[in-house]
C-alpha cells in the first residue's frame, strides 16, 4: 500500500522493474492544490463567523477525471479523538456536506474502493474552524496519474515517458485477493538495423503483496501491451490493452476456472492448409450486454460476440446478447458486426458483473478519407512486384485494389483470408502465421511463415505485432509463397514459405 499524505515513514518495499518503491511522503495540501480547482489560497481553510459551520466540497477522481461517487467522507475532531466522527457519502456529482461543525481543529478524509485498487492510503487533511463563518469549502481528490507515476516509478521514469500499471489480482469465485502471484507486462520494440527491421520483446514482472496489489513500471506510455498473471497452476491468458494517453492504467485481474472440451470437428475450412481445430474452453461463467453504434447509440442486431476459443453468440434485434458456459476470470471478448470495425476487449467474467455496453465504430467513419493509389514504395519496387505477379507461377498476389475490396480494418482480418496461410498459437499462446511445412523431418505439419515488409525481414512477428505496424488501407501489395518457392531475397531457407508485404 502506498501512503500519500502526512508523516508517512520511509521503508523497504517491492522492486518494480529496476525501481525500488518506498512509501512516499507527499504534502497533502500541495497534492490537492495540483488536482482540483481551488477558490481559496493554498492554506488551511479557516472559518471566521457564526456559531457552527457547514463544510462542503467535492471528492474528485483525478484518475478517471470525474467526480467520485459514493466516497465515504469523514470529519474527525483532532482535539477529542474519542468524539464520534461526522460522516456522509458523496452524491452522484461527488458532492458532500457536513452540517453543524463546532469550532475546533479537525481532520477530514475519505475512503473508497478506488483507493484500495490503486494501492493508495490517503492521509487526512487538517482544517480549522473558529466559528466565524456559516460555510466553508474543502475539496478532496484521488492523486493524479502523474503524481502516482512519480511516487511509484520515480521522476526519471516519468520524464522518460514510462507508464505505470497497477491493480489487484483476485480469485474470480471468491473475489479474494491472491498474494504471491506473478503479474507480467510485455510489449514489442521494432528497430531498423543493418540486417533489416528487428523485433524484440520487453518484459517486466511484479510479485503481488498480501493484498494482491501490483505495480508495474517501465512499459511505454502509449501503444499496445500484453498483461497476464500466474499463480501456481493458475494463469490468465495474455490480455491486450491500449495504454491511455496519461501513461497510467488501473486494471484488476481475475483468476478463473476453464474446462477444455473437444473441438468442433463438424465445421471445416475449405482451405487445405487450414489448421486442425484446437481444444475449446468452457465453464460456468456468464456475461451479458448490448452492442450499439458508437455514433448515435443505435442497437446493432446480428453482431457476433464470443471469447477466444470459447462460446459465441449473436445479438438480437435490440442489440442484446447473453453468453453462458464461459470460463470464468478475465478473458478477451471478440465483437464483430458488418460495416463496423472489429473490437477486442478484456472483460471480467465473474458473478454479479454488470451488463456490458459495447460501442462499435463504423467503417464509414474510419474510411471516408481513404484513397487507394496503385503505385508502390518506389518505381523499382512496383516494377518488380508487377513482374513477379505476371511471370511467377508459384506465388499468390494481392494488389491494393484486391485489398480494398476485402474492406478490412485489421491486418489480421486480411491474413485470415489469404490462401495458403492460417493462424496457430505459439508456445506463449500468441497468434502467429503458419502454413503446411514442406519438410518431412518434423512431427509438426505446420511451420512459421517468414514475413517481410518493404524488403525488411521481421523477426518472428506475432499477429498482434502485424496489427500494430500495418494498416490494410496503406498496404499496396502482398505476395504469398509456399516453402521453397519465394525469391531468394525473400526466403529464410527454412523449409517454410514467406509473406511479402509492400506499403506506401
C-alpha positions in Angstrom: 0.0 0.0 0.0 1.4 3.4 -1.0 0.7 6.1 1.6 0.2 9.6 0.2 -0.1 12.2 2.9 1.5 13.5 6.1 4.0 11.7 8.3 4.5 8.7 6.1 7.6 6.7 7.1 10.1 5.5 4.5 10.6 1.8 4.5 11.6 -1.0 2.2 9.1 -2.1 -0.5 9.0 -4.4 -3.5 11.1 -3.9 -6.6 9.2 -2.8 -9.7 11.3 -3.4 -12.9 14.6 -1.7 -11.9 12.9 0.7 -9.4 12.7 0.1 -5.7 9.4 1.6 -4.3 9.4 3.2 -0.9 6.5 4.7 0.9 6.4 8.2 -0.3 5.8 11.4 1.6 3.8 13.9 -0.4 2.4 17.1 1.1 -1.3 16.8 1.2 -2.1 20.5 0.6 0.3 20.6 -2.4 -1.3 17.5 -3.8 -4.8 18.7 -3.6 -3.8 22.1 -5.0 -2.5 20.3 -8.1 -5.5 18.1 -8.5 -8.7 20.2 -8.4 -9.6 23.8 -8.9 -9.3 26.0 -5.7 -11.2 29.1 -4.9 -9.1 29.9 -1.9 -5.4 30.3 -1.3 -3.2 27.2 -0.6 -3.5 27.3 3.2 -5.6 25.6 5.9 -9.2 26.8 5.4 -10.3 28.8 8.5 -13.9 29.9 9.0 -14.5 33.3 10.7 -18.2 33.9 11.6 -21.1 32.0 13.1 -21.7 29.6 16.0 -21.4 26.5 13.7 -20.2 25.8 10.2 -21.2 23.6 7.3 -18.3 22.1 5.5 -19.0 21.1 1.9 -17.0 20.2 -1.2 -16.4 17.7 -4.0 -14.4 14.5 -4.0 -12.7 14.3 -7.4 -11.3 11.2 -9.1 -8.2 12.5 -10.8 -7.5 9.1 -12.5 -10.9 8.9 -14.3 -11.2 12.8 -14.5 -14.7 12.8 -13.0 -16.3 13.2 -9.5 -16.0 10.2 -7.2 -19.4 8.8 -6.4 -20.2 7.0 -3.1 -17.0 8.0 -1.4 -17.2 8.0 2.4 -16.2 11.4 3.8 -15.3 11.5 7.5 -14.6 14.5 9.8 -12.7 13.7 13.0 -12.2 16.1 15.9 -8.5 16.4 16.3 -8.9 17.9 19.8 -11.0 15.0 21.0 -10.3 11.8 19.1 -12.8 9.9 21.2 -15.7 12.0 19.9 -17.8 10.3 17.2 -16.8 11.4 13.7 -19.2 13.1 11.3 -19.6 11.1 8.0 -21.5 11.2 4.8 -21.3 9.6 1.3 -20.8 11.7 -1.8 -23.8 12.0 -4.2 -23.8 11.3 -8.0 -21.9 14.5 -8.6 -19.3 13.8 -6.0 -20.7 16.5 -3.6 -20.7 16.2 0.2 -22.0 18.5 3.0 -21.3 18.1 6.8 -23.5 20.4 8.9 -23.2 21.6 12.5 -19.4 21.6 12.8 -18.4 23.4 16.0 -15.2 25.5 16.4 -12.1 23.4 16.7 -9.4 21.6 14.8 -10.4 18.7 12.6 -9.1 16.0 10.2 -11.1 15.3 7.1 -10.5 12.5 4.6 -12.4 9.9 2.5 -12.4 6.2 1.8 -13.4 4.4 -1.4 -12.6 1.0 -3.1 -10.8 3.1 -5.8 -8.1 3.9 -3.3 -7.6 0.2 -2.5 -7.4 -0.6 -6.1 -4.7 1.8 -6.9 -2.9 1.0 -3.6 -3.2 4.4 -2.0 -3.8 5.1 1.7 -5.0 8.7 1.6 -3.9 10.7 4.7 -6.5 13.1 6.2 -6.4 16.8 5.6 -6.2 19.3 8.5 -8.9 22.0 8.8 -9.5 24.6 11.4 -13.0 26.0 12.3 -13.1 29.1 14.6 -16.9 29.6 14.5 -17.0 32.9 12.5 -18.5 31.6 9.2 -21.6 29.5 8.5 -20.0 27.7 5.5 -16.6 26.7 4.2 -15.4 24.6 1.3 -12.9 21.8 1.3 -12.3 19.8 -1.9 -10.7 16.3 -1.8 -9.2 14.2 -4.5 -7.6 11.0 -5.6 -4.0 11.6 -6.6 -3.5 12.3 -10.3 -1.9 9.7 -12.7 1.3 11.8 -13.0 1.6 12.0 -9.2 1.2 8.3 -8.8 3.7 7.7 -11.6 6.2 10.0 -9.9 5.6 8.4 -6.4 5.9 4.8 -7.6 8.2 4.9 -10.6 10.2 8.0 -9.9 10.6 11.3 -11.6 13.2 9.9 -14.1 10.7 7.3 -15.3 8.0 9.9 -15.9 10.5 12.1 -17.8 11.4 9.1 -20.0 7.7 8.6 -20.8 7.4 5.3 -19.0 3.9 4.0 -17.9 2.5 2.7 -14.6 0.1 -0.2 -14.5 -1.5 -1.0 -11.1 -4.3 -3.2 -9.8 -5.2 -6.2 -7.6 -5.1 -9.9 -8.6 -8.3 -11.6 -7.3 -10.0 -15.0 -7.4 -13.0 -14.9 -9.7 -15.1 -17.1 -7.5 -14.5 -15.6 -4.1 -13.2 -12.1 -5.1 -10.4 -12.7 -2.5 -7.0 -11.1 -3.2 -4.3 -13.6 -4.4 -0.9 -13.0 -2.9 2.4 -14.0 -4.3 1.1 -14.2 -7.9 3.3 -13.0 -10.7 2.0 -10.2 -12.9 3.8 -9.6 -16.2 3.6 -6.9 -18.9 5.1 -7.4 -22.3 5.4 -5.2 -25.4 7.3 -5.3 -28.7 10.1 -3.0 -29.8 10.9 -2.5 -33.5 14.3 -1.1 -34.6 15.8 -0.6 -38.1 19.3 -2.2 -38.2 21.7 -3.3 -40.9 20.0 -6.7 -41.3 16.5 -5.3 -41.6 13.6 -4.5 -39.3 14.4 -6.2 -36.0 11.7 -7.1 -33.4 12.5 -7.5 -29.7 10.2 -8.3 -26.8 10.4 -6.5 -23.5 9.0 -7.8 -20.2 8.5 -6.6 -16.6 7.2 -8.6 -13.7 5.9 -8.0 -10.2 5.0 -10.4 -7.4 1.8 -9.3 -5.7 1.7 -8.3 -2.0 -0.6 -9.9 0.6 -3.3 -7.6 -0.5 -3.0 -8.8 -4.1 -1.7 -5.4 -5.2 0.8 -5.0 -8.0 2.5 -2.1 -9.7 4.5 -2.3 -13.0 6.8 0.4 -14.3 8.8 0.6 -17.4 6.4 -0.1 -20.3 5.9 2.6 -22.9 3.4 5.3 -22.1 1.5 4.6 -25.4 0.8 1.7 -27.7 -0.3 -1.9 -27.2 0.8 -4.0 -24.2 0.0 -7.6 -23.1 -0.8 -8.1 -19.4 -1.0 -11.5 -17.7 -0.9 -13.1 -14.2 0.1 -16.5 -13.0 0.0 -18.3 -9.6 0.9 -22.0 -9.2 -1.1 -23.8 -11.9 -3.5 -20.9 -12.5 -2.9 -18.2 -15.1 -4.8 -15.7 -17.2 -4.4 -15.5 -20.9 -2.3 -12.7 -22.5 -4.7 -9.7 -22.3 -4.3 -6.9 -24.8 -4.6 -3.3 -23.7 -4.0 0.1 -25.3 -2.2 2.4 -22.9 -4.1 5.6 -22.1 -2.6 8.9 -23.1 -1.9 9.5 -19.4 0.5 6.6 -19.3 -1.4 5.2 -16.4 -3.6 2.0 -16.4 -5.6 0.7 -13.5 -6.8 -2.9 -14.1 -7.7 -5.7 -11.7 -7.1 -9.3 -12.9 -9.2 -12.3 -12.0 -8.1 -16.0 -11.9 -10.9 -18.2 -13.1 -11.7 -21.8 -14.0 -11.7 -23.2 -17.5 -12.6 -26.6 -18.8 -11.2 -27.9 -22.1 -13.7 -29.6 -24.4 -13.2 -31.3 -27.7 -13.0 -29.1 -30.7 -15.9 -28.9 -33.2 -15.0 -31.3 -35.9 -18.1 -30.7 -38.0 -17.3 -27.2 -39.2 -14.3 -27.4 -41.6 -12.5 -24.7 -43.5 -12.2 -25.4 -47.3 -8.6 -24.3 -47.4 -6.4 -27.5 -47.4 -3.8 -25.6 -45.4 -6.2 -24.8 -42.6 -5.1 -25.7 -39.1 -7.0 -28.6 -37.5 -9.4 -27.2 -34.8 -7.9 -27.0 -31.4 -9.4 -27.5 -27.9 -12.1 -25.1 -26.8 -12.8 -23.8 -23.3 -15.9 -23.7 -21.3 -17.0 -23.1 -17.7 -19.9 -21.9 -15.5 -19.5 -18.1 -16.3 -21.9 -15.8 -17.9 -21.8 -12.4 -19.4 -24.5 -10.2 -21.0 -24.8 -6.8 -22.5 -25.6 -4.9 -25.7 -23.8 -3.8 -28.8 -24.5 -0.4 -30.2 -23.2 2.0 -32.9 -20.7 4.5 -31.3 -22.4 7.3 -33.2 -26.0 7.7 -32.1 -26.2 4.6 -29.9 -28.3 2.6 -32.4 -28.6 -1.1 -31.4 -26.7 -3.5 -33.7 -28.6 -6.7 -34.4 -26.8 -9.8 -35.6 -23.4 -8.7 -34.2 -21.2 -11.7 -33.3 -19.9 -11.8 -29.7 -17.6 -14.5 -28.3 -14.5 -15.3 -26.4 -11.2 -16.7 -27.8 -11.5 -20.5 -28.3 -14.9 -20.5 -26.5 -18.6 -20.0 -26.9 -20.0 -17.2 -29.1 -23.5 -15.9 -30.0 -25.2 -13.1 -31.9 -27.1 -10.1 -30.7 -30.9 -9.9 -31.1 -32.9 -7.2 -32.7 -32.3 -4.9 -29.7 -28.6 -5.5 -29.9 -28.7 -7.5 -26.7 -26.6 -10.7 -26.1 -26.1 -13.3 -23.4 -23.2 -15.7 -23.3 -23.2 -18.6 -21.0 -21.0 -21.6 -20.4 -17.9 -19.4 -20.3 -14.7 -20.0 -18.4 -14.5 -17.5 -15.5 -11.9 -14.9 -14.9 -10.5 -12.1 -17.1 -10.9 -13.0 -20.7 -10.7 -11.4 -24.2 -14.1 -10.7 -25.8 -14.3 -10.5 -29.6 -17.1 -8.4 -31.1 -17.8 -8.0 -34.8 -20.6 -6.6 -36.9 -21.0 -6.0 -40.6 -19.8 -2.5 -41.7 -18.2 -1.8 -38.3 -14.6 -2.1 -37.1 -14.0 -5.3 -35.1 -13.2 -4.9 -31.4 -11.3 -7.0 -28.9 -11.6 -6.0 -25.2 -10.8 -7.6 -21.8 -13.8 -8.5 -19.7 -14.2 -9.9 -16.2 -16.4 -13.0 -16.2 -17.4 -13.1 -12.5 -20.7 -13.5 -10.6 -22.7 -10.3 -10.3 -20.9 -8.5 -13.1 -22.9 -5.6 -14.6 -24.1 -5.9 -18.2 -21.7 -4.5 -20.8 -22.5 -1.8 -23.3 -20.1 -2.1 -26.3 -19.9 0.7 -28.8 -18.6 -0.1 -32.3 -17.1 2.4 -34.7 -18.5 2.3 -38.3 -16.1 1.6 -41.2 -17.5 4.7 -42.9 -16.2 6.9 -40.1 -12.8 5.3 -40.5 -12.5 5.0 -44.3 -14.3 8.1 -45.6 -11.0 9.8 -46.4 -9.0 6.8 -47.6 -7.8 6.9 -51.2 -6.2 3.8 -52.8 -3.3 4.5 -55.2 -1.7 1.8 -57.3 2.0 2.9 -57.0 4.2 1.0 -54.6 7.1 2.3 -52.4 9.0 3.4 -55.4 9.1 2.6 -59.1 11.6 -0.2 -58.8 9.5 -2.0 -56.2 6.4 -1.5 -58.3 8.1 -2.9 -61.4 9.5 -5.9 -59.5 6.1 -6.6 -57.9 4.3 -6.5 -61.2 7.0 -8.6 -62.9 6.7 -11.3 -60.3 2.9 -11.1 -60.4 2.9 -11.6 -64.2 5.6 -14.3 -64.5 5.6 -16.2 -61.3 3.6 -19.4 -61.2 4.4 -20.2 -57.6 3.2 -17.1 -55.7 -0.2 -15.7 -55.0 -0.6 -11.9 -55.2 -3.0 -9.2 -54.0 -2.9 -5.6 -55.3 -4.1 -2.5 -53.5 -7.4 -2.9 -55.3 -7.8 -6.5 -54.1 -7.1 -5.5 -50.6 -9.6 -2.6 -50.8 -12.3 -4.9 -52.0 -11.9 -7.0 -48.8 -12.9 -4.0 -46.7 -11.0 -5.0 -43.6 -9.6 -2.8 -40.8 -7.1 -5.1 -39.0 -4.2 -6.7 -40.8 -5.2 -10.0 -39.1 -8.5 -10.0 -40.9 -6.7 -9.7 -44.2 -4.3 -12.6 -43.3 -7.3 -14.8 -42.4 -8.5 -14.6 -46.0 -5.1 -15.2 -47.6 -5.0 -18.6 -49.3 -2.0 -20.7 -48.1 -1.6 -19.2 -44.6 -3.5 -19.7 -41.4 -3.3 -18.9 -37.7 -1.8 -21.0 -34.9 -0.7 -20.4 -31.3 3.0 -20.4 -30.4 4.4 -21.6 -27.1 3.4 -18.3 -25.5 -0.2 -18.6 -26.7 0.2 -15.7 -29.2 -1.3 -16.0 -32.7 1.2 -16.4 -35.5 1.1 -17.0 -39.2 1.8 -20.6 -40.3 1.4 -22.8 -43.4 1.9 -26.5 -44.1 5.6 -27.5 -43.8 7.4 -28.7 -46.9 9.8 -30.7 -44.7 9.2 -34.3 -43.7 11.9 -34.1 -41.0 9.5 -32.8 -38.3 6.4 -34.2 -36.5 4.7 -30.8 -36.8 2.9 -30.5 -40.1 2.9 -26.7 -39.9 5.8 -24.2 -39.8 6.1 -20.5 -39.1 5.9 -18.2 -42.1 8.6 -15.6 -42.7 7.3 -12.1 -43.0 8.9 -9.2 -45.0 7.7 -5.6 -45.0 9.1 -3.3 -47.8 12.0 -5.7 -48.2 12.9 -5.9 -44.5 12.6 -9.2 -42.7 10.6 -9.1 -39.4 11.9 -11.3 -36.7 9.2 -13.8 -35.7 6.3 -11.3 -35.5 3.0 -12.3 -33.9 -0.3 -11.4 -35.4 -0.7 -8.7 -32.8 2.7 -7.2 -33.9 1.5 -7.1 -37.5 -1.8 -5.4 -36.5 0.3 -2.8 -34.6 2.6 -1.9 -37.5 0.3 -2.4 -40.6 -2.9 -0.8 -41.8 -4.7 -2.5 -44.7 -5.5 0.8 -46.4 -1.8 1.5 -46.5 -0.8 -1.9 -48.0 -0.2 -1.7 -51.7 0.7 -5.3 -52.5 1.0 -8.7 -50.8 2.9 -11.8 -52.1 2.4 -15.2 -50.6 4.8 -18.1 -51.3 4.9 -21.7 -50.2 8.1 -23.2 -48.8 11.0 -23.1 -51.3 9.0 -21.0 -53.9 9.9 -17.5 -52.7 12.5 -15.4 -54.4 15.9 -15.9 -52.7 15.9 -12.4 -51.2 12.5 -13.1 -49.5 13.3 -16.6 -48.2 14.7 -17.7 -44.9 15.5 -21.1 -46.5 13.9 -22.9 -43.5 11.5 -25.1 -45.5 8.6 -22.7 -44.9 7.0 -20.1 -47.0 7.0 -16.3 -47.0 4.5 -13.4 -46.9 5.9 -10.3 -48.5 4.1 -7.0 -47.8 4.5 -3.7 -49.5 3.2 -0.4 -48.0 3.3 3.2 -49.1 
